Amino acid sequence: AAVGVNVQNSIVTAAVPDAIVITSGGTLTLSASNNTDGQVTASGAAVGVEDEAGDTLEPSKIGIGVGVAVNLAKAQNNATLGVASHSVGGLVIAANKLDVALLMADPSSTDTKGDTYLASATSGAGAGKVGVAGSVALNLIDTQSVAMVAAGSTVAITGGGSVSLDADNQTDSTAEAKPVGGGATGETVGIGASVALNILANRSTAEVADGATITGVADLTLAATAIHSATTDAEAGSAGGVSITPALGLSMISNTTMARLGTGSTQTSSGNVSVSAMQTSTTITNASGAAAGSKAAIGAALALALVDDTALATTARSVNATGTVTFAAAGASSSTLSAIASASGAAEADEDGTAQDDAENPDVDTAVTNELSTGSDKQKAAGVGDDKQQASTDSAVDDDEGRSTADSSGSKVSVAAAVGVNIQNSIVTAAVPDDIVITSGGTLTLSASNNTEGQVTASGAAVGVEDEAGETPEPSAVGIGAGVAINLAKAQNNATLGVASHSVGGLVIAANKLDVALLMADPSSEDTKGDVYLASATSGAGAGEVGIAGSVALNLIDTQSVAMVAAGS
């Protein structure tokens, strides 16, 4: 009934290409700022609804009330100095998020503006048969901000000038699939009444690339920052028989923020050297079948999140500085999921424990893996994420045993009305690898701060219960009221000095729990914030059979904070 598709490429480049030589007695500045908004709204809300004249079509003439919104956007924000022998008084390379409209009006403006991406689909009251979904909202977003001295480039800084590389990336992405006024009222709905998918990959990189050489520099600063938020919201429609999943919310998120000195000869500095990476990431995933129809086979509501957040500050070359040397990484990763079942719950399982009439998804684990695999395929097909980000997704999708609902006997949950699964990797690293030598007249500081929150709530409480209209499903129509919440989270917070013969004026290695959001706003902040993990499952009054239990809540949490001088250093 309504289809909206946005295919958008936004490329901003400030570059000196390879083989082009820059000679300047003053500072060479390369600055790029990119603001990208991509928003798609598709509404089938008017289908089957009274028009302005007060007329309403006969039910037999009402077709499909589908809304489909697809948003494919790629944004590049690149500031790069190419391969040549340059000689400049100073160097500034910035790929940031200055508000371009304000900047054009006032070149001195320092206000920033993050990217906004929206895929919103609304289904109407279609009476026909819907093959896939009443509402489908799909975000396929790939963004990057890169400030780089290219591999093989040579930069001579004259007069004791400084060098700074600064990259910033900010995004807010929403995928929402919802019904209007109860949604589809047709005979059958095939696979999902509402499907919302957020498949995102974001990168912020400040890097002196492998083989690049910078000489004569006083202060050398590399800083990469990022702020990312994502909301995925799927709400199922009402009447009709639903065969598999009336509400599916899938968040597949990969955020990488990196500041790095690449391989090469020893980096000298007559001042201070600072390499920092700071990132916050917030992901919210909701799936609600609260208004859904008669029955659903595997999960009346399925909320899935695969979140991979990385902040890295490191060097692959030795450093010799007169002043201080600092490697600082900070990352905050938050993933919150909610799955709410319909009043009818999920269909009963057969005596052997498998879902009735669903050979493709015989149990909850298989259904989860199938949806994650589909998301991974879409990520690759759309070119979302670089090779490392896509490989990380594949690894997480393939680890089906790690997130299994099986108990010690190997029995799995066959069917559930509400399923929430969070798979979260949060890695913060400030590191000097082995064989890299640090010589510093001042203090060498390695600092890592990681805040991780992973919370999953799955509720089957509405199953068999009177709804807001005062209606209660017939007992024969009430299926399984199980809630399944699985929270698989791994958080690493590492500050490490590798094996080499170092000579420094002092040494600070800290792997702490500073509040990263506050730290980004105020670098002097000393407030701390602990990690929070929750797996909450509530069962309803289901009349069917459940393989293991009415409620299954499983936390699989592995965390570490390591401040270390490596053995042999």
N, C-alpha and C positions, 0 to 999 in steps of 0.2 A: 504493500500500500504506500510505503514511503521509503525511499532509499537515498542516502547521502554518502558520497565518497569524496574524501579530500586526499589528493596526492600532492605533497608539498616538499620542495627542496629549497632551503634557505642557506645560502653560502656567503659568508663574509670573510674576506681574506686581506690581510696586510702583509705583503711578502716581498722580500728581495730574492729573486730566483737564483738558482745555481749559476756560477760563472759571472755573476754581476758583482763588481767590487765597490764597496762603499768606503770612502775616506772622508773623515770629518774631524775638525778640531773640537767640536762640541759633541753633544749626546746624539746618538742615533736612536730614534724611537720608532717602534713598529707597534701599532695599536689597532686592535679589532674589537668591535662591539656588535653583538647580534641579539636582537629581540625577535623571537618567533612565537606567533600565536596560530594554532591550528584547531579550529572548532567545527564540529559537525553535529547537527541535530536532525534527527529523522523521526517524525511523529505520525503514527497511525491513529491518533486520538480521536479524529473525527469519524472514523469508520463505525457505522451502526449507531451514530449519535444524532439527535435531533438537529436539523439545520436551522438557519436564521428565520426561515419561514415557518418553523414549527413542525416540519415534516420529517418523518423517520422512515427509512426503507423497510420493506417487508423483510423479515428474517431470512427468507429463502433467497433474497437478492443481495444479501450482505456477503461480501467476500472475505478475504484474509485481512486482518487488521495488523499487519506486520510493520515494524519499524526497524530499519537496518542502517547503522551508522558506522562507517569505516574511515579511520583517520590514519593515514600513512604519512609520517612527517620525518624529515631528516634535516637537522640543523648543524652546520659547521661554523665554528668561530675560530679562525686560525691566524696567528701572528708568527711568522717564521723568517729566520735569517738563513739564507741559502749558503751553499758551499762556495767559498772563495776566501781570499786573504784580505780581511778588512782591517782598517785602522781608524779607531774612533776615540773621542774623548770620554765617552761613557755609553752605556747600552741599556735601553729600556724596551722590553718586549712584553706586551700585555694583551691577553685575550679575555676580556671581561664582559660584564653584563650591564654596562652603563645604559641608561634609558636614552635611546637614540633620538626620540622626538624632542626630549628636553635638551639633549646635547646639541641638536641642530639649532635650537632657539638660543641656547647659551653654552658656548664651547667650554666654559669653566664648570659646568654642572658635573657633580659626582654622584647623582642619584642613580640607583640601579633598578633594573626591571627584569624579573625572571620570565621564562617562557611559560605559556599556558596552552595545554592541550586538552581537548574535550571531545569525547564520542558519546553522544546521548541518543538513545533509542527508546521510543515509547510506542507500545502496542495499543490498538483499539479493541473494539468489541466484535471482531470478525467472527462470522459464524461458520466459515469453511474449515477444511482440514489444513493444519499447518504442518509442513514437513519437518522443519528444523526448530524454529523458535518464534514466539510472539514478538520478542525484542532481541536484537543482537547489536551490541556496542563493542567495537574493537579499536583499540589504540595500538598502533605499531610505531613506536617512536625511538629514534636514534639521534643522540645529540653529543657534541663534543666541543670543548674549548681547549685549544692547544697553544702554548707559548713555548717556542723551541728555537734553539740554535742547532741547525741541521748537522747530521753526522758528517764528519770530515771538514767542517768549516774551521777557519782560523781567525780569531779576533784578537787584535792587539789593542789594549786600552792604554791611551797616552795620558800623562799628567796625573796618574793616580786616581782615575775615575772609577765609578762603581758600576755594577751590573745587576739588574733585577729582571727576573722573569716571573710573571704573575698570570695565573689562569683561574677563572671563576666560571662556574656553571650553576644555574638555578632553574629548576623545572617544577611545574605543578600539573599533574596529569590525572584526569578523571574519566573513567568509563562507567556509564550507568545505563542499565536496561530495566525498564519499569513498565507496568501496565497503567492504563487510565481507567478509573471507574470499575475496577474489578477485572479488566483485561479481557482476554479471549473467552468467548462463551460457546465455542464451537464443539463439534462432536469429539474430536480427538486432537491432541497436540503430540507431535512425534517425538522429538528428542528433548528440547528444552524450551519452556515457555519464556524464560528470560536468560540471556547469556551475556555477561560482561567480561571482557578480557582486556587487561592492561599488560602489554608486552613491551617493556622499556629497557633501554640500555643508554647510560649516560657516562661521560668521561670528562675529567678535568685533569690536564697534564701540563706541568711546568718542567721542562727537561733540557739539559745540555746533553745532546744525543751522543751516542757512541762515536768516539774518534774526533769529536769537536774539541778545539783547543782555545782557551781564553787565557791570555797573559797580561801582566801589568795591572790587574784589577785590585782595587782596595776592598770595599765590601761587596760580597757576592750573595745575592738573595734569590732563592727559588721558592715560590709560594703557590700552592694549588688549593683552591677552596671549592666547596659545592654545598648546595642546599636543595634537597629533592623531596617532593611529596607525591604520593600516588593514592588515589581512592578508587576502589572498584566496588560497584554496588549493583547487585542483581536481585530483582524482586519479581516473583512469579505472579502470573495472572490467576483468574479464578476458574469458573466452571469448565468442565470438560475432563476427559480421562487423560491423564498424563502418563506416558509410558516409561520415561527414564529419569530425567532430571528437570523439574520445572524451574529451578533456579541454580545457575552456575556462576560463581564469581571466581575468576582466576587472575592473580597478580603474579607476573613473572618479571622480576625486577633485578637489574644488574647495574650497580653504581661503583665506579672506580675513580678515586682521586689520588694522583701520584705526583710527587716532586722527586726528581732523580738527577744525579750527576752520572752520566754514562761512562763507559769504559774510555780509557785514554791515559795520557801521561799525568803525573801528579798535578793536581790543581793548586796553584799557589795564590796567596792573597795577603796583601799588606794590611788588611783590616779583619773584619769578621765574615764568617761563612754561615749562612742559615738556609736550611732546607726543610720546608714544612708542608704538610698535607692535612687538611681539616675538612670534615664532611659530616653533614647530618642527613639522615634518610628516614622518612616516615611513610609507612604503607598501611592502608586500611582496606580490608576486604570483607564485604558483607554479601551473604546470600540468604534470602528470605523466601520461604514458601508459605508464609502465613496466610495468604489468600488463595492458595492453590486448590485445584479441583480434587477429583475423586481418589486417585491413587498415583503413586510413583514407584518405580521398581527399585532403583538403587538408593538414591538419596533425594528426598524431596527438596533438600537444600544442600548444596555442595560449595564450600568456600575453601579455596586453595591458594596458598602463597608460597612462591619460591623466590627468596630474597637473598641476594649475594652482594654484600657491602664491603668495600675494601678501601682503606686509607693507608698509603705507603710513603714514607720519607726515607730515602736511602742513597747510597753512592756505590758506583762500580769502579771508581778511581780513588787513589790516595789523595789526601788533602794536607797541605802545609800552609797554615795561616798564622799571622802574627797575633791576631786577636783570638776571639772565641770561635768555636765550631759547634753548631747546633743541628741536630736532626730531631724534628718533632712531628708526631702523627697523632691525630685525634679523630675519632669516628663515633657517631651515635646512630644506632640502627634500631628502629622500632617497627614491629609488625604486629598488627592487631586484627584478629579474624572473628567473625560472628556468623554462625549458621543457625537459622531458625526454621523449624519444620512446619509443615501445614497441619491443619486440624485432622487431615485424613492419614497423615504419616506415610510410611512406605509400605509397599506390598509385602505380603508374607513370603517367607522362604519355603522352599520345598523341604521334604523330610531329610534330604542329604545336606541341607544347609545352604544351598545355592539360591540365588534370586530366581523367582519365577519368571519364565519367559524372557530371560536375558542371558543368552549364552556368551555374549561379548563381555559382559561385566558380571561374572558369577559372584563376586564379593566386593567389599568396600575397597580393599587394597588394589584390586585390578582396575576398578573404576577410577581411582585416584591416579594410578600410573598412566592409564589411557588418556586422561585429560591433560596431564603434564606433558606427555609425549606429543599430543596434538599442538600444545602451546610451543614446544620446542621446534616442531616442524615449521610453524608459522614464523617463529623468530628467524630461522635460517632462510626461509623463502623470501622474507621481506628484507633481509640484510640488516637486521637489528643486532647491534653488538659487534665488537671486534672478535678475532679468533679466540682470544683468551676468555672473553665473556661467554661466547657460545659453547666453548669446551667445558666451562664451569657448569653451565646449564645441563649439558648432556650428562656430566658426572652425577649431578644431583638427581636427575630423572631416573638414571639407571640404578640408583641405590634404593630399590624397592624394599629390600630386607631391612634397611635401616629405619624405615618408617612404618613397618608392618604392624598390624593390629593383633598378630598372632600371640597367643599366650605360650607358656612353657611346654604345653603339649602340642603346639603347632596349629591349634584351632584359631580360625580367623572370624572376624565379624562378617556375617554374610550380607546383611541388609541393615541400613540405618535410615532414619528419617532426616537427620541433620548430621552433616559431616564437616568438620573443620580440620584442615591439615596445614600446619606451618612448617616450612623447611627453610631455615635461616642460617646463613653464615655471615658472621661479623668479624672481620679481621683488621686489626690496627697494628702497624709495624713501623718502628723507628729502628733502623739497623745499619751497622757497618759490617759488611760481610767479611768472611775470612780472607786473609791475604791483602786486605786494604789497610794501608797505614795512615794513621791520623797523627799529625804533628801540629800542636797548637800552643801559642804563648799564653793563651787564656784557658778557660774551662771548656772541656768537651762535654756537651749535654746530649743525652739520648732520652727522649721523653715520649711515652705512649699513653693515651687515655682512651678508654673504650666504654661506652654506655650501650647496653643491649637490652631491649625489651621484646619478649615474644609472648603473646597472649592469645589463646584460642578458646572460644566459647561455642559449644554446640548444644542446642536446646530442642528437645522433643516435647517440651512441656505443653504445647498447644494441642498435641494429638489427642483426639477424642474429647476435647473440651469445647464448651460453647464459645462461639466466636462473638465479635462485636455486634452482629445482627441478631444475636440470640439463638442462632442455629447450631445444632450439634449433628455431626455425621451419624448416619445409621451404623449401629454396631458392626453390621456385616461389611461396611465400607471402610472401617477403621483398620489400617494396617499396623506396621511396626512403629513404635514410638521411641526408638533408640536414638541416643545422641552419642556421637563419637568425636572426641577432641584429641588430636595428636600434635604435639609440639616438639619438633626436633630442631634444636638450636645449638650452634657451636660459636663460641665467642673467644677470640684470641686477642690478647693485649700484650705485645712483646716489645721490649726495648733491649737490644743486645749489641754487645761489642765483640766483634769476631776476632779470630786468631791472627795476631800480627804483633810487631814490636812498636807500640805506640809511645809517644812522648807528648804529654799535655800538662798545662798549668794547674789543672784540677779535673775531677771527673764526677759527673752526676748522671746516674742511670735511674730512670723512674718509669714504672708501669703502674699507673694509678687510675683512680676513678673520678677525675675531675669532670664536672658537668660540661659536656662538650658544647652544647648550645650556648651556655653562659660564657664559656671560654672564647667562642668565636665572636661574641659581642664585646667581650672585655678580656683581653689576653692576660690581665693581672688577676682574674677571678681564681679563687681557691676553693669554691664550693664543689662538693662532691655529689655523685649520684650513683646509687647502686643499681644493679641489673634486676629486672622483674620478669618472672616466667610464670605463666598460668595455663593450665589445661583444665577446663571445666566442662563437664558433660551432664546434661539433665535428661532423664527419660520421661516419656509421657505415658498415657494410658493405652498404649497400643494393644491390639488384640491378636497380633500375629506372633510368629516365632522369631526369636533372635538367637544367632549362633552362640554367643558367649554371654552377653549381659545387656540389660536395658540401657546402661550407661557405661561408656568406656572413656576414661581420661588418662592420657599417657604423656608424661613429660620425659623427654630424652635430651638432657642438657649436659653439655661439656664446656667448661669455661676455664680460662687460665690467664693469669697476669704474671709475666716473667720479666725481671730485671736482672741481666746477667752479663758478666764478663766471661767469655767462652773459655773452656778448658784449653790450656796451652797458650793463652794470650799473654 
